């Protein structure tokens, strides 16, 4: 079952934290077995903004600090901005363990630049809707260029979703 179908149901049933915990444990185990691997892990919004989750993820990562330094936790822009204070606290706790944090689907939500500055993240993942056909769309090129410039000014890495060809990459 695709995650896009399963996760909303798991969130409705209150089961998504169990899924996130199991996936986080699997990812950390893979990182422990493969010392050169770096893995990104999407975390559900329900989990990322639940203070009861912090001890769970911390316990998983403290057992393998080397793996934590090769983990990127992705939270969606809309989740990050839903409760900025709780999300910022969660991000700070992850970063204290050596985890990198990315805002996923950047540009698809309602980000204000003030909120972006307040979030202690490492990376922006630009939403793929801005990238698809970018070589033919001057507005999307301008928007992506602006996002990348802002990210550079903030010292953030950028990743573009849905790069499909060399023209899009350019």
Backbone torsions as a table, in degrees:
resi	resn	phi	psi	omega
1	UNK	NA	128.5	178.8
2	UNK	-61.9	143.5	-178.4
3	UNK	-57.3	-35.3	180.0
4	UNK	-61.3	-24.1	176.7
5	UNK	-92.4	-37.2	-173.2
6	UNK	-77.5	-43.1	-173.1
7	UNK	-62.1	-45.0	177.8
8	UNK	-59.1	-36.3	177.9
9	UNK	-68.0	-43.5	178.5
10	UNK	-62.6	-37.5	177.5
11	UNK	-65.3	-43.7	179.5
12	UNK	-61.1	-38.9	-178.3
13	UNK	-84.8	-3.2	-179.8
14	UNK	76.6	22.1	-176.5
15	UNK	-104.4	-5.1	-171.3
16	UNK	-65.6	-31.2	178.5
17	UNK	-62.6	-37.3	177.9
18	UNK	-65.2	-39.9	177.8
19	UNK	-65.4	-47.7	179.8
20	UNK	-60.0	-39.8	178.8
21	UNK	-64.3	-46.5	-179.6
22	UNK	-62.6	-43.0	179.7
23	UNK	-65.6	-42.9	178.6
24	UNK	-60.5	-42.5	178.0
25	UNK	-63.1	-42.6	178.4
26	UNK	-63.4	-43.0	-179.2
27	UNK	-64.0	-44.9	179.4
28	UNK	-63.8	-38.1	176.6
29	UNK	-63.6	-41.8	177.2
30	UNK	-63.6	-44.3	178.8
31	UNK	-61.8	-36.6	178.8
32	UNK	-66.5	-35.6	-179.4
33	UNK	-80.6	-21.4	-176.2
34	UNK	-126.4	88.0	-171.6
35	UNK	-64.0	-12.6	178.3
36	UNK	-101.2	-2.9	-176.9
37	UNK	-78.1	147.5	169.8
38	UNK	-127.5	130.7	-176.1
39	UNK	-129.0	137.3	172.6
40	UNK	-97.1	138.2	-177.7
41	UNK	-125.9	116.7	174.0
42	UNK	-77.1	132.4	179.6
43	UNK	-114.0	137.1	-179.6
44	UNK	-66.3	151.5	178.3
45	UNK	-62.4	-36.1	179.0
46	UNK	-59.8	-42.6	-179.3
47	UNK	-72.4	-45.5	-174.9
48	UNK	-62.8	-26.9	-178.3
49	UNK	-105.0	10.9	-179.6
50	UNK	-100.7	110.3	-178.5
51	UNK	-58.8	-22.9	178.2
52	UNK	-69.7	-17.2	-178.7
53	UNK	-79.0	-28.9	-174.6
54	UNK	-52.8	-48.1	178.4
55	UNK	-62.8	-32.3	-180.0
56	UNK	-64.8	-52.8	-178.4
57	UNK	-68.7	-36.2	178.3
58	UNK	-61.4	-44.4	-180.0
59	UNK	-61.1	-40.3	179.6
60	UNK	-64.5	-43.1	-175.1
61	UNK	-79.1	-32.5	-180.0
62	UNK	-64.5	-31.4	179.1
63	UNK	-66.7	-21.1	-179.5
64	UNK	-144.6	77.5	-176.3
65	UNK	-63.1	-28.9	178.3
66	UNK	-66.3	-38.9	177.5
67	UNK	-66.5	-37.3	-179.4
68	UNK	-58.6	-36.2	-179.1
69	UNK	-72.2	-10.5	179.1
70	UNK	-115.5	19.2	179.7
71	UNK	-110.0	136.0	172.8
72	UNK	-117.1	118.6	176.8
73	UNK	-96.6	126.4	-179.6
74	UNK	-105.9	130.5	173.0
75	UNK	-125.0	143.4	-176.7
76	UNK	-73.2	154.5	-179.3
77	UNK	-57.6	-43.3	-177.5
78	UNK	-66.1	-35.0	176.5
79	UNK	-69.3	-45.0	-177.8
80	UNK	-58.0	-36.1	-176.4
81	UNK	-92.9	-9.4	-179.0
82	UNK	-63.2	-47.4	174.1
83	UNK	-135.9	87.1	-172.1
84	UNK	-57.4	-41.8	-177.4
85	UNK	-65.3	-48.0	179.3
86	UNK	-64.2	-42.0	-179.5
87	UNK	-65.9	-42.6	178.5
88	UNK	-61.3	-39.0	178.0
89	UNK	-63.8	-44.7	178.7
90	UNK	-61.2	-44.9	179.8
91	UNK	-62.4	-43.9	178.7
92	UNK	-60.8	-39.5	179.4
93	UNK	-66.3	-41.8	177.3
94	UNK	-62.8	-45.4	-178.4
95	UNK	-64.5	-33.1	177.1
96	UNK	-63.1	-24.7	177.6
97	UNK	-89.7	-2.8	179.5
98	UNK	97.1	2.6	-178.8
99	UNK	-78.4	139.9	170.7
100	UNK	-86.5	149.2	-179.0
101	UNK	-127.0	134.0	180.0
102	UNK	-120.7	145.0	168.2
103	UNK	-91.7	119.1	-177.8
104	UNK	-91.2	152.7	177.5
105	UNK	58.9	36.2	-177.8
106	UNK	-61.8	134.8	-179.1
107	UNK	98.7	-15.2	-178.2
108	UNK	-86.7	-17.0	-176.8
109	UNK	-105.5	-138.2	-172.3
110	UNK	-125.7	45.7	-176.5
111	UNK	-65.4	133.1	165.6
112	UNK	-104.0	150.3	-178.1
113	UNK	-66.5	-27.7	175.7
114	UNK	-62.2	-44.3	179.5
115	UNK	-66.7	-37.1	178.7
116	UNK	-62.4	-40.5	177.8
117	UNK	-64.6	-33.4	-176.4
118	UNK	-76.0	-17.3	-176.1
119	UNK	-93.4	119.8	-176.1
120	UNK	-80.6	60.7	-176.4
121	UNK	-92.1	172.4	179.6
122	UNK	-111.1	-22.4	-168.5
123	UNK	-150.6	145.3	169.5
124	UNK	-111.3	130.6	172.0
125	UNK	-104.8	107.5	-175.8
126	UNK	-70.5	130.4	-177.5
127	UNK	-56.8	135.7	-175.8
128	UNK	-62.0	-21.4	179.4
129	UNK	-65.0	-22.9	176.5
130	UNK	-81.6	-19.2	-173.3
131	UNK	-95.2	-37.7	-179.2
132	UNK	-57.5	120.7	179.2
133	UNK	71.5	17.7	-176.0
134	UNK	-57.9	-29.2	-179.0
135	UNK	-66.5	-18.6	-180.0
136	UNK	-109.0	-0.6	-172.9
137	UNK	-122.1	99.1	-176.7
138	UNK	-63.6	-29.1	178.6
139	UNK	-67.9	-47.4	178.0
140	UNK	-63.0	-38.5	176.8
141	UNK	-59.1	-44.8	179.9
142	UNK	-64.7	-41.5	-179.6
143	UNK	-66.3	-45.1	179.7
144	UNK	-64.7	-42.2	178.0
145	UNK	-58.3	-42.5	178.4
146	UNK	-64.3	-42.7	179.1
147	UNK	-61.2	-43.9	-179.2
148	UNK	-65.6	-41.7	179.1
149	UNK	-62.7	-43.4	178.5
150	UNK	-63.8	-44.1	178.6
151	UNK	-59.0	-43.8	178.7
152	UNK	-60.6	-44.0	179.3
153	UNK	-61.2	-32.7	179.1
154	UNK	-87.6	-0.8	179.9
155	UNK	74.5	27.4	-177.6
156	UNK	-102.1	146.2	170.2
157	UNK	-76.4	155.9	174.7
158	UNK	-126.2	147.6	173.6
159	UNK	-132.7	136.2	176.9
160	UNK	-106.7	126.0	176.7
161	UNK	-78.9	152.0	172.0
162	UNK	66.2	29.4	172.8
163	UNK	-72.0	117.6	-172.2
164	UNK	-110.3	-15.3	-176.1
165	UNK	-156.5	172.9	-176.8
166	UNK	-66.1	-32.5	178.6
167	UNK	-65.2	-41.5	176.4
168	UNK	-65.7	-39.2	178.1
169	UNK	-63.4	-43.1	178.8
170	UNK	-58.3	NA	NA
